[in-house]
Amino acid sequence: TPLCEHVRSMAALIQADAERLRSAGQMVVLVIVSDGLPTDGDLAAAMEPLTKLPVWIVVRLCCDEERVIRFWANLDEQLELDMDVLDDLKSEAEECDSHNPWFTYGVQVHRLREWGVHEKI
């Protein structure tokens, strides 16, 4: 999956408009949909410029491979980014239930998160 090239391209576009976004109190929602690991370099290095930009990142994983899930979770911890890594609905609901059994994590909540709502659950 050639993610690094696309992330660098998006970072350049966001950088070009960053000042206007900041002055308007806005940010970009960057949604990355992936079924695997990057094949074109160091994704952490490619994403590093995003740490200084007004951007909220949503990663939607389209697989259930443990190594892929672990890679993205580690990347989320490694970088100082506003980033939400989403697994499938069932896994997200189970994780939410383990912390908040009183909360029903349904399709609507999952869709809001996939679409970039910036509230952490």
C-alpha positions as protocol buffer text, in pm:
chain_id: "A"
residue {
  index: 1
  type: THR
  ca { x: 0 y: 0 z: 0 }
}
residue {
  index: 2
  type: PRO
  ca { x: 175 y: 323 z: -117 }
}
residue {
  index: 3
  type: LEU
  ca { x: 70 y: 543 z: 175 }
}
residue {
  index: 4
  type: CYS
  ca { x: 379 y: 758 z: 228 }
}
residue {
  index: 5
  type: GLU
  ca { x: 357 y: 930 z: -110 }
}
residue {
  index: 6
  type: HIS
  ca { x: -9 y: 1016 z: -57 }
}
residue {
  index: 7
  type: VAL
  ca { x: 45 y: 1136 z: 300 }
}
residue {
  index: 8
  type: ARG
  ca { x: 329 y: 1366 z: 188 }
}
residue {
  index: 9
  type: SER
  ca { x: 107 y: 1502 z: -90 }
}
residue {
  index: 10
  type: MET
  ca { x: -177 y: 1574 z: 153 }
}
residue {
  index: 11
  type: ALA
  ca { x: 62 y: 1735 z: 403 }
}
residue {
  index: 12
  type: ALA
  ca { x: 181 y: 1972 z: 130 }
}
residue {
  index: 13
  type: LEU
  ca { x: -177 y: 2069 z: 42 }
}
residue {
  index: 14
  type: ILE
  ca { x: -268 y: 2129 z: 405 }
}
residue {
  index: 15
  type: GLN
  ca { x: 52 y: 2327 z: 465 }
}
residue {
  index: 16
  type: ALA
  ca { x: -35 y: 2557 z: 176 }
}
residue {
  index: 17
  type: ASP
  ca { x: -364 y: 2648 z: 347 }
}
residue {
  index: 18
  type: ALA
  ca { x: -258 y: 2614 z: 712 }
}
residue {
  index: 19
  type: GLU
  ca { x: -248 y: 2983 z: 801 }
}
residue {
  index: 20
  type: ARG
  ca { x: -598 y: 3048 z: 668 }
}
residue {
  index: 21
  type: LEU
  ca { x: -731 y: 2741 z: 847 }
}
residue {
  index: 22
  type: ARG
  ca { x: -575 y: 2846 z: 1178 }
}
residue {
  index: 23
  type: SER
  ca { x: -701 y: 3204 z: 1154 }
}
residue {
  index: 24
  type: ALA
  ca { x: -1053 y: 3072 z: 1086 }
}
residue {
  index: 25
  type: GLY
  ca { x: -1030 y: 2821 z: 1372 }
}
residue {
  index: 26
  type: GLN
  ca { x: -1068 y: 2532 z: 1130 }
}
residue {
  index: 27
  type: MET
  ca { x: -890 y: 2207 z: 1068 }
}
residue {
  index: 28
  type: VAL
  ca { x: -877 y: 1945 z: 796 }
}
residue {
  index: 29
  type: VAL
  ca { x: -1008 y: 1593 z: 850 }
}
residue {
  index: 30
  type: LEU
  ca { x: -775 y: 1353 z: 673 }
}
residue {
  index: 31
  type: VAL
  ca { x: -927 y: 1006 z: 640 }
}
residue {
  index: 32
  type: ILE
  ca { x: -686 y: 724 z: 557 }
}
residue {
  index: 33
  type: VAL
  ca { x: -847 y: 398 z: 455 }
}
residue {
  index: 34
  type: SER
  ca { x: -603 y: 110 z: 450 }
}
residue {
  index: 35
  type: ASP
  ca { x: -599 y: -266 z: 433 }
}
residue {
  index: 36
  type: GLY
  ca { x: -238 y: -309 z: 534 }
}
residue {
  index: 37
  type: LEU
  ca { x: 105 y: -166 z: 594 }
}
residue {
  index: 38
  type: PRO
  ca { x: 283 y: 102 z: 391 }
}
residue {
  index: 39
  type: THR
  ca { x: 503 y: -35 z: 114 }
}
residue {
  index: 40
  type: ASP
  ca { x: 680 y: 284 z: 12 }
}
residue {
  index: 41
  type: GLY
  ca { x: 882 y: 396 z: 312 }
}
residue {
  index: 42
  type: ASP
  ca { x: 868 y: 517 z: 669 }
}
residue {
  index: 43
  type: LEU
  ca { x: 512 y: 629 z: 738 }
}
residue {
  index: 44
  type: ALA
  ca { x: 603 y: 792 z: 1070 }
}
residue {
  index: 45
  type: ALA
  ca { x: 850 y: 1017 z: 888 }
}
residue {
  index: 46
  type: ALA
  ca { x: 595 y: 1093 z: 617 }
}
residue {
  index: 47
  type: MET
  ca { x: 334 y: 1186 z: 879 }
}
residue {
  index: 48
  type: GLU
  ca { x: 568 y: 1394 z: 1097 }
}
residue {
  index: 49
  type: PRO
  ca { x: 496 y: 1724 z: 912 }
}
residue {
  index: 50
  type: LEU
  ca { x: 128 y: 1677 z: 999 }
}
residue {
  index: 51
  type: THR
  ca { x: 213 y: 1722 z: 1368 }
}
residue {
  index: 52
  type: LYS
  ca { x: 252 y: 2096 z: 1305 }
}
residue {
  index: 53
  type: LEU
  ca { x: -62 y: 2137 z: 1095 }
}
residue {
  index: 54
  type: PRO
  ca { x: -431 y: 2190 z: 1177 }
}
residue {
  index: 55
  type: VAL
  ca { x: -537 y: 1837 z: 1094 }
}
residue {
  index: 56
  type: TRP
  ca { x: -741 y: 1558 z: 1253 }
}
residue {
  index: 57
  type: ILE
  ca { x: -657 y: 1213 z: 1115 }
}
residue {
  index: 58
  type: VAL
  ca { x: -894 y: 919 z: 1102 }
}
residue {
  index: 59
  type: VAL
  ca { x: -748 y: 583 z: 1003 }
}
residue {
  index: 60
  type: ARG
  ca { x: -1008 y: 330 z: 893 }
}
residue {
  index: 61
  type: LEU
  ca { x: -863 y: -18 z: 890 }
}
residue {
  index: 62
  type: CYS
  ca { x: -1015 y: -259 z: 641 }
}
residue {
  index: 63
  type: CYS
  ca { x: -859 y: -574 z: 779 }
}
residue {
  index: 64
  type: ASP
  ca { x: -832 y: -764 z: 1101 }
}
residue {
  index: 65
  type: GLU
  ca { x: -467 y: -866 z: 1084 }
}
residue {
  index: 66
  type: GLU
  ca { x: -314 y: -822 z: 1427 }
}
residue {
  index: 67
  type: ARG
  ca { x: 20 y: -694 z: 1291 }
}
residue {
  index: 68
  type: VAL
  ca { x: -156 y: -421 z: 1093 }
}
residue {
  index: 69
  type: ILE
  ca { x: -369 y: -315 z: 1389 }
}
residue {
  index: 70
  type: ARG
  ca { x: -59 y: -312 z: 1611 }
}
residue {
  index: 71
  type: PHE
  ca { x: 138 y: -106 z: 1354 }
}
residue {
  index: 72
  type: TRP
  ca { x: -128 y: 166 z: 1343 }
}
residue {
  index: 73
  type: ALA
  ca { x: -178 y: 167 z: 1719 }
}
residue {
  index: 74
  type: ASN
  ca { x: 198 y: 207 z: 1771 }
}
residue {
  index: 75
  type: LEU
  ca { x: 209 y: 486 z: 1512 }
}
residue {
  index: 76
  type: ASP
  ca { x: -72 y: 664 z: 1697 }
}
residue {
  index: 77
  type: GLU
  ca { x: 128 y: 644 z: 2021 }
}
residue {
  index: 78
  type: GLN
  ca { x: 459 y: 739 z: 1857 }
}
residue {
  index: 79
  type: LEU
  ca { x: 342 y: 1058 z: 1685 }
}
residue {
  index: 80
  type: GLU
  ca { x: 203 y: 1365 z: 1857 }
}
residue {
  index: 81
  type: LEU
  ca { x: -97 y: 1374 z: 1625 }
}
residue {
  index: 82
  type: ASP
  ca { x: -469 y: 1411 z: 1670 }
}
residue {
  index: 83
  type: MET
  ca { x: -542 y: 1068 z: 1529 }
}
residue {
  index: 84
  type: ASP
  ca { x: -815 y: 810 z: 1572 }
}
residue {
  index: 85
  type: VAL
  ca { x: -744 y: 456 z: 1448 }
}
residue {
  index: 86
  type: LEU
  ca { x: -1064 y: 263 z: 1385 }
}
residue {
  index: 87
  type: ASP
  ca { x: -1103 y: -109 z: 1352 }
}
residue {
  index: 88
  type: ASP
  ca { x: -1430 y: -274 z: 1250 }
}
residue {
  index: 89
  type: LEU
  ca { x: -1757 y: -195 z: 1426 }
}
residue {
  index: 90
  type: LYS
  ca { x: -1759 y: -510 z: 1638 }
}
residue {
  index: 91
  type: SER
  ca { x: -1404 y: -461 z: 1766 }
}
residue {
  index: 92
  type: GLU
  ca { x: -1463 y: -93 z: 1844 }
}
residue {
  index: 93
  type: ALA
  ca { x: -1785 y: -178 z: 2030 }
}
residue {
  index: 94
  type: GLU
  ca { x: -1605 y: -444 z: 2235 }
}
residue {
  index: 95
  type: GLU
  ca { x: -1325 y: -202 z: 2322 }
}
residue {
  index: 96
  type: CYS
  ca { x: -1573 y: 67 z: 2424 }
}
residue {
  index: 97
  type: ASP
  ca { x: -1768 y: -184 z: 2635 }
}
residue {
  index: 98
  type: SER
  ca { x: -1452 y: -285 z: 2819 }
}
residue {
  index: 99
  type: HIS
  ca { x: -1411 y: 76 z: 2939 }
}
residue {
  index: 100
  type: ASN
  ca { x: -1771 y: 201 z: 2941 }
}
residue {
  index: 101
  type: PRO
  ca { x: -2021 y: -86 z: 2977 }
}
residue {
  index: 102
  type: TRP
  ca { x: -2305 y: 163 z: 3023 }
}
residue {
  index: 103
  type: PHE
  ca { x: -2254 y: 305 z: 2671 }
}
residue {
  index: 104
  type: THR
  ca { x: -2405 y: 141 z: 2362 }
}
residue {
  index: 105
  type: TYR
  ca { x: -2154 y: 176 z: 2080 }
}
residue {
  index: 106
  type: GLY
  ca { x: -2369 y: 140 z: 1770 }
}
residue {
  index: 107
  type: VAL
  ca { x: -2345 y: 193 z: 1398 }
}
residue {
  index: 108
  type: GLN
  ca { x: -2429 y: 563 z: 1426 }
}
residue {
  index: 109
  type: VAL
  ca { x: -2140 y: 633 z: 1664 }
}
residue {
  index: 110
  type: HIS
  ca { x: -1903 y: 431 z: 1448 }
}
residue {
  index: 111
  type: ARG
  ca { x: -2006 y: 622 z: 1134 }
}
residue {
  index: 112
  type: LEU
  ca { x: -1958 y: 957 z: 1307 }
}
residue {
  index: 113
  type: ARG
  ca { x: -1606 y: 852 z: 1403 }
}
residue {
  index: 114
  type: GLU
  ca { x: -1534 y: 724 z: 1051 }
}
residue {
  index: 115
  type: TRP
  ca { x: -1644 y: 1058 z: 909 }
}
residue {
  index: 116
  type: GLY
  ca { x: -1409 y: 1249 z: 1135 }
}
residue {
  index: 117
  type: VAL
  ca { x: -1613 y: 1378 z: 1428 }
}
residue {
  index: 118
  type: HIS
  ca { x: -1342 y: 1508 z: 1660 }
}
residue {
  index: 119
  type: GLU
  ca { x: -1481 y: 1390 z: 1991 }
}
residue {
  index: 120
  type: LYS
  ca { x: -1291 y: 1103 z: 2152 }
}
residue {
  index: 121
  type: ILE
  ca { x: -1508 y: 826 z: 2289 }
}
